[in-house]
């Protein structure tokens, strides 16, 4: 019996936890898509950029060091020595860096909305989508130019390694980091739901998501709402960047997880926050199970590359708006 | 002054529907074509052929294909890289399996195979629309690349997993392989681009092209007035994949000579081709060509200008180039969302009146 197999449960749990990581990225997409109809391809690069900035701050790196050194002929690399005790950076310093990075992401959101999306109001969705790809290029280049293109280690003091208690109790191998990711995701989703249900700004956000023009006519500032949405998406990107960065190092491939978030979105529906979570869990679990039971034994392995897309595709054939998406009504 | 419709009398329907209704345009087009076919080959060296012209021809072909699907039929696709890979691997299998075929037949057959694969991956478009479809085409991209990497039959079980083109000829001249003359490969690729751009131009203004545009503008309305959505969408996928597959075959066999699935046809290729048609102009044949020229030549230009011209370190120049390309794309979208082709149309309107304002 397949369910009695401890491997099965280990694969399921590691898949679910990987799914949480996908869902973290997918959340940022959903927020922006709901509020502005923009399919933000740059979400993954935003996560990378946020993580790079955080690492840069933690290491005390001088931004644009390469460029400055080349122009001025100097040899600067750091502008301060980060404080450290035997455990790595102390907590207050980590928190300081995180809040500075958050401020940076909010500033970035303002620039993006003002410079890129204000002039593009009322353009068709494909144009906005292409603009976000352009934005992804700019952020990618900027991140490399500011902080250097090498792989960096991100250590914000999250627990690492397999959890001993779970191994002792059940014999299963579960990463502590992924458990903390799941906890953080729960906190994040709760906070986002509270924000959008119980605050004035949250109500404005939902109004804009419902109908731009009606929201404008009752005096909601579209610009402010978009800025807030992009800031929140930036913060979600920072969280995703921290988790993925702590898991596999901060490097360019981080921006590609955005692509993995897309089937998650298709499955859950582009406009639904619970959809992003459920979609993430299904995809994470599905691809692990498929690779374990079918991919490795019968196909050539590494099916994780495409399984998520094919699953989402097959699913959409039966339900074109995704699991929780709004019903598509078409009129002539 | 020069650019005038005055004195152009159209006496037949053919003249009325001509692609270049103004004789100045017609002359400029034929002179440019003659220049490209007859003069340029004499002055080509390997650098110009490999770094400038072949990339442009290959990507122009791919952009034509994607523009048929996205620009004319309105189905956004991110699977271009995958379909190019189909063309490349099909041409490799044909070259090694059927050695007596000449290169032109190989290229066209590879296109046809890609068209078949395109129809299969186009089937979901009957149910799925918009961004959902775009993401669904990613399935094609990732699945196809994975298949070409993992299944040994496709690369003839070579140890490196690479495919490399053996020598194939046309009219006794080597088109692929190590011993090629830059002028020959240039003329081969240019000839393909010229013929198939002409075919595309005539497809899109014929019955089939009009059915694509009807589907693009509003598929339900098109269905009501009697356009068959199944046939239109699948034919758009087939024709588009045919072009993209030929581009893949040219890329692998004529331009690079060797390829490795993941490195040669990553998802970035799909995005680049999408950039080309958006910058050039959705739903415009001229736009596909201009966009392809723009996106393939910009990095070459930056490399020459920044690294060789101004002596910048390579890595800084590389990063700044990425930023600049992103910035230029955003700038273009803000300035003219309908692409360079729309700018060109406006310029022509202005030229007609110049120097008088009315």
Interface residues (C-beta under 8 A of the other chain):
Chain A: X39 X66 X67 X70 X115 X116 X119 X120 X123 X124 X125 X126 X127 X129 X130 X131 X133 X134 X135 X136 X137 X138 X139 X140 X141 X142 X144 X145 X149 X259 X262 X263 X265 X266 X270 X299 X300 X301 X302 X303 X305 X306 X309 X310 X312 X313 X316 X317 X320 X321 X322 X328 X330 X331 X332
Chain B: X76 X124 X127 X128 X129 X130 X131 X132 X135 X136 X138 X139 X142 X143 X145 X146 X150 X151 X218 X220 X221 X224 X267 X271 X274 X275 X278 X282 X312 X313 X315 X316 X319 X320 X321 X322 X323 X324 X325 X326 X327 X328 X329 X330 X333 X334 X337
